[in-house]
Amino acid sequence: MKTIGCATTQHEIERLEQLAGEEMDRLSGDQLKLFGYESDEMIEQAFSLLDNSSIHTVGPELIFGKIYDFIGFNSIQEELFRHLAIARLAFPLSKLKTVDYLRLPIPLKF
């Protein structure tokens, strides 16, 4: 750990950031860098395209799906019943969350 300095104006801060970057480059040599890869921009762009509607919850199906099958409920042919039962187990206090869960693409059966 090395202190480069302290500053109060934006110009001084930018100058110290530049000096710190130069010092990090000098000290790291050929070591892999922890921050600042060019691929970071690609990752940030990919994540910026995601929103909550892109997230698919598979955890409840993994856990409660196995229990559902183990107790013999898999003999009920209606898939909607399976998903409704799993949703209510996963989100017992939230009917709205159950509706959101059921609106997702049908969860994978493991």
Secondary structure, 3 states (H helix, E strand, C coil): CCCCCCCCCHHHHHHHHHHHHHHHHHHHCCCCCCCCCCHHHHHHHHHHCCCHHHCCCCHHHHHHHHHHHHCCHHHCCCHHHHHHHHHHHHCCCCHHHHHHHHHCCCCCCC
